[in-house]
């Protein structure tokens, strides 16, 4: 029998045991401890210099919680305003030569690929690998798109489109052999599945999904072996803004703090720290097992009901969400919301995300509601592979 939930739903604002919050792939619900941490951190500004020192200590603590969750050291964790900002710092940190290319794929979020499109003015070519008939992007397809001018492969660990989980171990081996930098967006893994920050030359993640944090923080995890540059300096990217030669050179931090920019949203960072601490307390392996059982149950139920499941059926290749094709995603999400089921809908699909605070009852309710709402004679248009 499945566990009820690892984290009590009543630990979140406006949730209880009757709630059905399946929207985490878009944004997490508000953890009460994070809500308090945010208010407490903002209050510190009234304490002047001592308050600022306390805010910097909260930032260090959040970086420490993230390092613990990622199984790495705090010097490799940096924080900025959001993941998009960090992807721009990464993309502009390369010195592109005309003819250089970067490999992307068509299951990617614009937050990852827009910054590389902007680099085309420097002669960079962007190559998008198409998904196959199983809605997957195999390593062989990605590597087949590479040539001697490929500088980087940029990929989300798990696709926001259909929860497809890339084989990052195999991709890391292949890119390493070819001398190509692997750039990873962890936004749909970090917090619900264990991650290995050594696989990529760099990793970026959003704060407001599986990490149970608020909007307003971007997380970067650097790899000392790759030592990528940031293309966007701010006054907190340097070791000392009052350096004697500050008008001549940038005295960059050597660790992940080089990706910091200006004054951070310390209140949001404090709240994120509370969210990550809650996951660390539950244990990431237990969280991953719980999520996997619920997504497998939802997948099996949906298939038994004759629904078109776009997410992988094999748990090893799936993130924390189950995605089902439907005629009108936005409309279906509204119908579900009227029944108290909060899920993301759009672009011809409905997505249900299962985290540590979800339980088995929510699986049945979601699949039944979707089955009832989709006309029995409807079938999705075949996708061109």
N, C-alpha and C positions, 0 to 999 in steps of 0.2 A: 504493500500500500504506500502511496506517496505521502511524503511529509506534508504537514499543513503549510507552514511557512517558517523560514529561518529567522526572519526579522518580523516582529509583530507589526501588522499594518497600522495599529493605533500609535506607533512611534512616529507616524507622519501626520501632518496637518490635514484635517478633513477626511482621513481614511479610517476605516474600522474593518471588522471581520466580514462585513457584508459588501465592502467595496470591490470593484473590479477595475484596477488601474493597470492597463496593458499598454501604456503610452510612453514607457521609459525610453524606447528607441528614439523618440522625439525629444522629450525631456522627463526627468525623474520627478516624482512628487516631492513635496517639501518635508524634509526630515526635521522633526522638532528640535533636536539638538543643534542642527545646522542653522535653523531659524534664530535660535537664541544666540549662537556664536556670532552670527552676522550683526545682530543688534548690539551685542556686547562690544564687538570690535569697533563699530562705528562710534559708540559712546567714548572710546578711548581718545578720540581726537580732541576732546575737551581738556585733556591732561597735558597738552603741549608736548615738550621734548620727551617726557617720560612716557606719554601716550604713544608717540611715534616709535620709541624704542620697543614698546610692548607690541606694536603692530608688526614691526620687523621680526620680533621673536615668534609671533603667530605665523608669519610667512615661513620662517625656518621650520616650524613644527609641521606645517602642511606639506612642505617639501619632504620632510622626514617620513610622514605617513605614506606619501606617494612612493617614495623610494622603497619602503618596506613592502608595499603592495606589489611593486614591480620586481622585487627581489634584487635591488641594486643599491647604489650608494647615493647619498643626498647631493653630492657634487655634480651628479649627472642629471639632476632634475631642475628645470627652470620654469618660471611662470611668466606669462604675458597676458594681454587683454583678451585674446580668444585664439582659437585654432587657426582661423583664416590669417590673422596677423603673423602667426608663426610660419605658416606655409609660405607667405610672401617673403619672410626673412630667409627661409631656406632656399626658395627658388632664386631669389636675387643674390644669394651668397655665392653661387657658382659664377665663375668667369666664363661665360659661354663664348665659344668660337663659332662663326658662321658654319652651318652644316652639322653642328652637334645636335643630338636628339635625345628626347626623354620618352619613355614608354609608359602609357596610361591605359585604361580600359573603359569600356562603355557602361560599366556598372558603378562608376565612380561618382562621388559627390562633387559639385562645383567648388567647394571649399578647398579641395585638393588640386583640381586641375586648372582653375582660373589663374592662379599665380604663374603657372607655366605658360599658359596662353599669352599672358602679358610679356613674357620673356622672349616672345617671337621677334620683337623689335630688335633684339640683339643677335638674330640669326638662328635662334633655337627652333628646331622642328619638333612638333608634338605628334606622336603616333598613338592612335587609340586602337587597342586590340578589341575585337568584337567577342562577345560571349558565345558559347556554343549552344547546341539545341537543348542542353540540360540547364541552361542559365548559369553556366560555370565558365571560368576563365582559367583553363589549365596552364600549369607552368610552361609546358611545351609551346603553347601559343604565344605566351609572353616572350619567351626566349627566342622564338622564331622571328619576332619583330625586331630583335636587337641586331646591330651590326657594329663595325669598328668605330662608328661615330656616336654610339650610345653611351651617354654619361651616367644616366640614372634610370631606374625603374621606380615609379611612385605608385603605391597601392594602399588601399584600406585593408586592414587585417580581415574585416568582415564588411561586406557590401551593405549599404543602407537600403539598396533597392530590394534585395531578396534574401538577405542574411547569409549569403554565400561566404564561407570561410576559406580564404586562400591557404594553400599549403606553403606557409612561410618558411618552414625548415628547408624544403626542397628549393624554393625560390632563392633563399639566402645562399644555399650551396652553389646554385647555378650562376647567380650574379657575382658571387665572390670569385668563382673560377674565371669569369669573363672580365673581372676588374671593373664591374659596374656598381655604382652606389645604389643600395636598396633603401628607399625612403618610405616609412610606414606610418599610416594614420591608424591609431589604436582606438578611435572614438567608440567603435561598436564592440570592443572586446574588454578594454581595461575597466575592471570593476565587476565583471561577470564571468570572465575566463582568465586563467593565468596567462601572463604575457612574458615573452623573453626579449628584453630590450637589446640583447647582444645580436639579434638577428639582423637588425637594420643599421645603416650608417647614422640614422636619426629616427626618432619617433615623435609624433605629435598627437595630442588628444584633447577633446572638448571636455569641459568640466560638468556639464549639466545633464548627462545621460546616465550611464551605468555606474558612475562614481558617486551618485547621489548628491551632487553639488548643485549650486545655482548657476545661472548664466554669468559670464563675465570673467572667466579665467581660461587661458590656453595653457596647456602643459607640454613641455618639450622634454624628451629624454635623449641625451646625447650619448655618443659612443666614442670614447677616447681614441679608439683604433682608427676612426674615420676622421675625426676632428674637422667637421664641416664648419664653414664660416657663416655668420649671419650677415645679410646684406642691408640690414636696417638697424643702425645704432641709435640708442637713446641714452639719456644721462645715467641710467642704471646699468648700461651694458659694460661700463668701464669700472676698473678697480677704484679709481680715485678721480672724481670730476675736478678736483683742485690741483691736479698734477702741475708741476712747473712747466712742462712742455705741452699743456693741454690745447694750445692754439695750433700746434704743429702735428700732433698725432693722436690716434685713438688708443688709449691704454686698455684694450679689451680684457674682460675677465677671461681666464683660460678655461674655466669650467662652464657648465650649462647656463650660468648667470649672464653670459654674453648675449643670450637671446632675450633677456629682459629688455624693456624699452624705458618707459618713464614711470611715473608714480602709478603703482598698482592699485587695483580695487581690493584693498586689504580686507574689507568686510566680506566680500565674496570669497576671498582666499581662506579666511577663517572658517566660513561655512563649508567650503569644500573640504577642509581638513577634518571637520566633524563627520562629513559623509564618508570619507575614506577610512577614518578611524572605525566607523561602524562596520564597514566591510572587512577590515583587518580583524576586528573582534569576532565576526562570524566565521572568518577563514575563507580564503578565495577558493580553495578546493571544494569545500562544502557548498559554497555559493554556486560554483560551476556545475556540480553534480545535481543540485536542486533545479537549476535552470534547465539543464539538459533533459532531466526527467519530464519536466512540464512541457518543454517544446516537443519532445518525442510523443508524449500523450496527445498534444494538440495536432501534431502532424498525422498520427495514426487515425484519430477521430475524423479529421477533415477529409482524409483519403477515403475512409469508410463511408462518409456522407456523399462521396462523388464530387467533392470540391477540387478545383485546380490549385494545387499547392506549388508555389513558385520557389519557395525555400528548399534547400537540399533535404532529402529524406534521410540521409545518413547523418547521424548526430555529430560525427567527427568533422563533417564539412559544413556545419551549421553554427551560426552565432546564437544569440539569446532570443531571437525573434522568429515567428512563423508568419509567412506571407502568403496570402490567398488572392487569386485573380478575381476581380469583380467588375460589373459594368460601370459603376460610379463610386469611386473610392470615398470622395468627400461626402456624398449622400449617404453611403453606408455607415460611415463613421458617425454621422448625425443620428441615424436611426439607432445605432448601438448606444450612443450617449444618452438618448431618451430612456434606454433600459438600464442606465447606470454603468454601462461598459465603456470605458475610455480607451480607444485604440486610435492609431494613426491611419487615415485613409487618403488616397490621392493617386493620380497617375495610373488608374486602372487596377489598383490593388488595395488590400486592407492588411495592416501589419499589427500583430499582437506580440508584445515583448514580455518575457517572463523573467523576473528577478527574484531576489531572496525573500521579498515580502509577499510574493504571489503564492496561491495555493491551488489545489486540484479543482476545486469547485469552479474557479474562473475559466478553466479549460473547457469544461462542458458548456457553460453558459455562452462563451464566445462562439464556439463552433455551431451550437444550436441556433443562435441568433443570426449568424452569417448564412447558414443553410436556409433559414426561413426567409431571409431578405432577398436572396438571389433567386431569380426565376429559374424553375427547374429546367427549362428548355434553353437557357443561356449557356453559350460556351465561348471562351475567349478566342479572339482571332489568333491563328498560328503566328508565332514570332519567326521572323526570318533570322536564321542563325548566322 
